[in-house]
Amino acid sequence: MTTTAKNPNPPVLPLPAGAARIGVLAGAVLVITGTMMPWTWTSAYPGDLTVYGYPAELQVVTLVGALLTALFTLSGYGLRGLKWLTPAAKNAPVRLIALGTVGTVGYAMGSIAAELGGVVNLEPGAWISGIGGLIALVAALGLPTEVADEHPDPTLWQRLRTATKAPEAKRSAKELPAWVEIIVIAVSFAIGLYVFAYGIAAEAELFIGTLIATCFGAAAISKSGLLARLNHLTAKHRNVTMASAIVAAACFPFTQTDDTYALIGANILIFTTVALGLNIVVGLAGLLDLGYVAFLGVGAYAAALVSGAPTSSIGVQFPFWAAVLTGAGASLIFGVLIGAPTLRLRGDYLAIVTLGFGEIFRITMLNLNGNTGPDVTNGSNGIPNIPDLEFFGFNFGESHDLGGFTLGRPSNYFFLMLLVLVFVVLVFQRSGNSRIGRAWVAIREDETAATAMGINGFRVKLIAFALGATLAGVAGTVQAHLQSTVTPEQYQFANTVPPNSAFLLAAVILGGMGTISGPLIGAALLYLIPKKLEFLEELQLLLFGLALVLLMRFRPEGLVANKRAKLQFHETDQLDVPEQRLPENTVGATKAGA
């Protein structure tokens, strides 16, 4: 008698794979049909959700989710032209995108009912989309985990689609022409720019719905294997990837009609620049710095004092390049002065000392007010009315016309910070790949072993501390002129308005320590989400903490993790061993032998 093994990838619900796929497609069609109908009867709810045949705002987001659900489902059939959607040959993307679609529709229905006063304000279109989303989700749960496990034996169903059937074992990614790969990279960044611009200009209700759909959509793309394939292409064409990222970022101000959103974009670039500087200290060297925002403040105050502001106690006005050098130099000096006596500590002790330094800086800036100390920083009033930068006759405070577009003051500083960010990325990349960068990684992994191999741990850590402080000082120089004022309250350890030390550290850890794109993505999300959810007030930190718990539970290595982090956090993952049923005579013989 032969042994029989359990199916290692059973469906969540006991549904035949073919019926489940038909159910998913039927549910997606219902969702699409509902988006073409009104969801509410009044225009009092943000967005025009009262028109037949013309989806708007949350309906558009739901429509995209339903279309992706259908495409991922059809990809599982092995249809030609769609197989590239699921290179991993798994059905998890279908479940995730279906869940995201249901979440978006459910949020929209709940939001309409809450703002307008009950479910009676929901039109049939909302109910049709909601029911269709539930049908698609339930049917998606009936799919097996692996696409190849749906029909393990040759059947009539397989013979009917032999022309398009492609088992996972033969789904090898063919090499594309180089120009096609470059187009794929460019299109990917263009889609990212569109999603970011769409979300940053959205109202609170639309932003939350877009955030739900984007999170589940990103998870589905990751599970499908598309993200891994894109990472392979970007690693293969690094220069093209860098150029595409810069061009996409540079196009952002041209997508906005309101300077408010361009200002948010400029502040996001400041936050991401500082996060990347902290990534040198935390991600590469492994030094837990809880007072890093103080270096941003040192650079901002130094630049403000030499900016020619009316309230400056120095009363001088340096040109742009001298102001940048002043801010960077001041942060460098403070980094060395603070790091020299403290970097002999390790772990939690170093974290406590750096946390204390951050608070000492803030309190010192408060006391230098002429009453409790010398009159240098004007105390809690800070240094207001900082004049705008001017570089080679270009005034960053004035509007400029470019190609038919009028770029205001925030857009000017956005482009300046983009140049600063490119410089910081190059510094991070070059230093990380250098001899000193490898020494940082060695210190991070095992300082005792690195010291035994001849690495001067204290000197290496001090270089990381000083370099990170210098980059923060450069960003602080631009921040002081962008915000036109600096106050001590801007540089606390934790508050609801980033940048602060807690959010900076979270951006590095959540984005992916030791990577370039990880902290950039993490910082952008951690700045934009609280900014859009200001109406929640006290609930912001509660939801932020809940999101941290969930992300650390399901993706502890961060959103963008290197191979070392993946091995570190998933080294105990084991392949499931199929249980086998022994023949009855074997079981009897075993018992008799016992």
N, C-alpha and C positions, 0 to 999 in steps of 0.2 A: 504494500500500500504506500502511495506517495504522500509526502507531507504537503499540507496546504498552508499558505501564509496569508495573514490578514492584509487587507489593502492598507498600505502605510499612509495613504492620502485620501481618507474617506471624505465625502461631502459633509458640510455642517448639518444640512437637512437631507433626509433620504428622498431625493428627487433624481430621476434619470437625467443624465447630462443633457441630452437633446431637449427634453421638456423644459429643463431649467433655462437653457439658452433662449428658447422661444419665449419663455416667461419674461426674461430680462428684456428682450427686444420689444415685447408687447408693452411692458411697463414704460420703457423709454419712449415709445411712440405716444403713449398717453401723456407723459410729461411734456413732450414737445407740443402736443395738441393743446394742452392746458395753457402753455405760455403764449399761444396765439389768441387767447381769450382774456377778458378782464379778470383781474384778481380782486378788485374792489370797485365800488360804485362811485367813489368820490376822489377828487384830486388832492384832498387834504393830506393824504399820506405822501411822503416824499417820493417823487417819481410818478410819471403818468402811467399807472397800471390799470387804466380804464378803457383802453382802445382794443378793438378787435383786429387781429391780423398784424399787429405791430408790437412785438415785445419790447419792454423798456426796463432798464436798470436791473432789478432783482430777477425779472423774467429772463433777461439776456444771460445772466449768470447761470440760472437754472437750465436754460436752453443749451448752453455750452456743456454743462455737466451731463445732460441727457444724451447729447450727441457723442461725447467721449465714452459714455457707458455703452452705447450701441456699437461704436467702433471697436472698443476692446472686446466686446462680445463676438462680433463678426471675425475679429482677428483670431479668436480661439477656434473658429471653424477651419482655419487654414486657408482662407480665401487669398488668392493671389493679389498682391498689392497692399494687403493689410497685415501680412505676417510680421513685418518689421515692427509693428506696434508692441508685440510681446516676444522679444528675443529670449526672455527667460522661460517662456512657455508655461506660465502660471496664471491661474484664475483670480489670484488675489487682487490685481488691479481692477477687475470688474466689481468685486465686492467693495473696495475702497471708494471708487468713483460713484457707485450707486449709493453708498452711505453718505458721501458728500452731497449728492443731489438731494437726498431725503432731508439731510440736515439744513440745506439752504431753503428748501420749500417749507419745512417745518418752522424755521426761524422767521421766514417772511409771513407765514400765516399767523404765528404767535405775535409778531410785532404789529401787524395790522389790527389784530383783535385787541391788543393792549392799548394802542394809541387811539383807535377810533371807538372803542367801547363795546367790544364783544364780537363773537364769531358771526353775528348777523351781517357784519360789514364785509364778509367774504363772498365773492361772486363764484359761480360754478367753475371758472377756470382754475382757481386756486385749489378747489377740492379735486378736480380731475388730475392736476399735476401732483398733488399730495398722494392720492390713491395710486396713481401710476408709479410714483417713486417707491412706495411701499411694496408694490408688486415686483418691481425690478429688484429691490433689495432682498426680498424673501426668495425670489428665484435665484439670485446670485449666490445666496447661502447654500443652495442645493448643488452648486458646481463643485467638483473635486478640486483639490489643491493644484494638482498638475494637469496640464492640458493633455499630456500624453496618456494619462491614466483614465481618460474618459472611455476609450474603446481599446482595451489592451489586446483583444483578439480580433482577427479579421471577421468582419460582419458585413451584411448587406449595406449597412449605412456607410461603412468605409469604402466599399467597392463603388458606391454611387458617387463618391467624391474623390476618387483616386487621382483625378487630375490636379486637385488642389491640396490634397492631404500632405502635411509635412511634419512628421514626428519630431519631437524635441531633439532626439539624438542626431538628427540630420539638419537641424536648424543652425547652421554655422553662418556667422556674419560674413558676407562676402565683402571683399575690399572694394570700396567705391573709388572712382577717380578722384584725384586730389581736388579738382575744382568743385566737385559735388560736395566733398567733405567741408570745404571752405564755405560753401553756400549754406550748408546745414548749420555750421557754427554761427554764421551771420544771422540767419533766420531765428536761431534760438535766442540770441541776445535781443533781437528785435521784438520777439514775443515777450521776453522778460521786461523790456522797456515799456511795452504797451500795458502789461499787467500792473507794473509799478505806477505808471502815470495814471491809469484808470483808478487804482486804489487810493492814491494820494489826493486826488481831486474829488473823491466820493464823499457823500454825506455819511453820517454815522451808521444809519440803517443799511445803506448799500455797502459800506466798508465791512461791516460785520458779516454780511452775507457773502461778499467776495472773499473775505478771509477764510470762512468755513470751506467754501468750494476750493480755494487755492491750496489750503493745507491738505485736504484729502486728495486733490488732484496731484499735488507734488508727491505724496506718498504712493499713489497709484503708479505714477511714472517711474518712481524709484523701484517699486516691486516688479514692474514689467521688464526691467533691464534696460530701458531706454536711457536712463541717467548714466548707467555704467558705460554704455556705448558712447554717449556724448562726452563723458570724461576721457575716454580713450582718444577721441578725436581732438579734444582740446589739448591733451598732453602731447599729441602728435604734432599739432600745429600751434605751438605756444605763442609765437609772434603774432599769428593771425588772431588768436584768442585775445591777446592783450590789446591789439588794435581795435577789435570788434567791441570789447568792453569799454574802451575809451570813447569810441564814436557813439555808442549807445548812450553812455552817460552824458556826453556833450549835447546830444539831441534832446535831452530832457527839458531844458528851459523853453525850447521851441514848441513843446507839446502843451504848455500851460498858458492860460490866458489871465491868470491871477498871480500877482507877485507874492501872495501869501504862500502858495504852494512852492514857488521857487525858493522862498525863504526857508521853508521846511526842508527842501532838498539841500540847501547850503548847510543847514545845521546837521543834517544826516551825514554829509561828507566830513564835517568836523568831528562828529561822534565816531565815524568809522576810522578816521585817521588816528585818533587817540587810541581807539581799540586795537588797531594794528600795532601801534607803538607798545601798548601793554602786552600784546601777544609775544613780543620779543622777551619780555621779562617773565611772563607766566608760561607761555606756550613753548618757547625754545629753552630758556634757562631753568624753568621750573621754580621760579621764586614767587611765592604768594604775596602780592603787593595789594593791600587794601586801602592805601592812601594815594593811589596813582593820580587821582584827579587834582591833587595839590600841585603837581608839576604843570598841569594845564593852567591852573590859576597863577603860578609863578610867571609863566610866559605871558599870560594876559595882563597881569599887573605891570610887569616890566615894560611891555609895549605901550600900555596906557600912560605910564609915567613919562615916556619920551615921545608921546604922540602930539604934544602941543595942546592938550585939553585945557580949558580954562581953570579947572580945579586941580590940575596936576601940581604937585609940590616942587617938581624940578623945573618946570617952565621951559622945556626945550622941545623941539619938533624935529625928529629924525626922518630922513627919507625912508622909503619902503624897505629897501634892502638892509639899512641899518637897524630898523625896528625889528625885522625878522631875526637878524643876528643877535640883537639885544635880548629878545625873548628866548631864543634857543640857548644863548650863552648863560642867561640867568638860571634856566631850568637845568642846564648841564652842571653848573656849579652847585646848585642845591642837591642835585642827584648824587654828586660825588660826596658832598658834605654829609648827607644823610646815609648814603650807602656805606661809606668807609667804616663807621663804627658799628653798623647794624648787620652787615652781610655775613658776619661770622656766626650769626644765629641761623637756625634752620626751622623749617616747618611752621608750626603754630606760633612760635616765639617771634619769628620774623614777621608774620602776619600781624601780630599784635603791635609790634613796634611801628610798622608802616601805617597801621590804622591810627596810632597815636600821632604820627607825624602829620597825617592829613588833618586831624582836628587841631593840632598846634598851629598849622598854617592858617586855618580859618579864624581861629581865635586871635592870632597875632594881627591879621588884617583888620579885625574889629577893633583892636586896642590901639592901633596906630592912628589915633583920631585927634591928637592934640590935647586930650584930657588925661587919659590913662597911659599915654605914651607919646612919642614924637608924632607930629602932624605930617604923615606921609601918605596914607591911603584914604583919609577922610572917613574912616570908621565904617559904620553900617551904610552910610550914604554912597560909598564907593566913589568911583571916578566916572562921572557922566559926561555927556557931550564930547565924546571922542570923535575927532574929525575923520572923514573917510580917507582911505589910502589914495595915493596918486603915484602912478608909475609911468615914467616917460611921457608925461602929459595926459595920460589916461586916468580920469577921475572915476573911481569906482562908485561914487555916490550919485552920478548922473546917468540918465537914460541914454542909450545908444541904439541907433538903427543898424540892423545887419540883415541883408537879404530880404527886406520887406517886413522884418520882425523888429519890434521894439523891446529891447532888453533893459529891464529896470535895474535898480540897485541890487536886489537879491540875486539876480541872474549874473551880474558882474562878479559878485563874491563867490557864486557857485562855480564859475569857471576858474577863478583863482584857487579855490579849495580843490578843484579837480586836478589842477597842476600839482598842488602840494601832495595830494593823495598819490598821484603817479610817482612822484619823487619818493614818498615813504614806501610804496610797494617795491620800487627798485632797490632801496636800501635794505628792506627786509629780505628780499630775494637774494641779493648779493651776499649779505652777511650770513644768512642761513646756510648758504651753500659753500661758505668759506671755511677755512681752518678753524676760526674762532666759533663759527656756527656749529660745527661738529663737536667742538669742546663744550658748547652750551648743552647740546643734546646729551653728551656723556655725563655732564654734571646733573642734568635733570633725571636721568635714568638711575645713576648710582654714583653719588659724589665720592664715596669712599674708594670705589674701584677706579674712578677717574683720577683721583689724587694719587693713587698707587701707581698709575700709569704715567705720572709725570706732569699732569695738568695742574696748573696753579689755580685752584678753585676760587679763591678770594679775588684774584685779579680778573678772572673770566667773568665772575658774577658782577663785579663792579663795572666792567665794560658794558654788560647788558643793561644794568641799572642806569648808567649814564646815557647810553644810546636811547633807551626808551624815554627817559626824561627829556632829552633834547628834542625828540620828535613831538612829544606832547607840547613842549614850549613853542615850536613852530606853529602848531595848530592853535594854541592859545593866542598867538599874535593876531591871526586872522579873526578869531572869535571876538576879541576885544573891539576891533574896528567894525565887524559885522553887527554886533549888538549895541554898539555905541556907548556901552557902559559896562563896568565890572563891579560886582559887589561880592562880599564874602559868602552870601547865601547861595551863590551859584556853584560853590565847590564843597558841598557837603558829602558825607559818606553815602547817605541814602535819602532820597526824596522822590516825589512822583514825577519830577521833571529831569530827564537825563540831559547832559552827561553827568554822572556821579560815579563814585568808585564802585558801588554795588552793581549798577547797570553795566559799567564797563567790563567788570569781571564776568558778569553773566553773559555778555555779548561774546567774549572770548571763549568761554567754556561751552556755551550752547552752539556757537558757530562752528567750533572745531579748533582746538588748541594746536599750534604749530603749523597751521595752514594759512594761506593768503586769502582765499575767497571766503573761508568760514567766518572769521570775525567781521568781514565786510557785510555779509548777509545777516549775521546775528545782530550787529549794531544797527543796521537799517531797520530791521524788524522791531527791535527793542526801543528805537526812538519813535518810529511811526505809529506803532500800536497804541502806546500810552497817549500820544498826541491826539489820536482819533477817538480815544475812549475817555476823554476828559469829562464827559457828561456823567460817567459812572462814579466820579468822585472817590469816596472811601473804598468802593469795591474794586478799584484798579489794582491795588496791591494784592487783594485776595485772589483775583483772577490770575494775576501775574504769578503768584506762588503756586497756584494749581497747575498752570501751564508748565512751570519749571518741574514740578513733580512728575507730570505725565511724560515730558520729554526726557527727563533723566531715567525714567523707567523703561521707555521703549527705544530710546536712542541715546544711550549714555556717552557715546563717542562724539556727539555733536552732529549738527546738520551736514557739515562737510568734514569728513574725518580722513586722516591719512591711514596707510596700511598698518602702521604700528599701533594706532589707537584701536582699530578694528580688532586686531589680534589680542590686544590687552583686555578689551571689554567683552570679547566673545570667545576667549580661549577655552572656556569650559563647555561650549556648545558641542554636542555630540549628535551624530546621525542616529536616528531611531532605528533600532534593530527589529525587524519584523518578527513577531511571535510566530512560532511554528507549533502545529498540532502533531504530536507524535502518534504513530500507529498504535492500535490497541495492544498488539502482541509485544511491542517494544515497552509500553508502559507496564504490562504484566511482568515481563522479564525483569524490568528494573525493580519492581516491588519484590519479586521473588529473590533477586540478588540481595536486596536490602535485608 
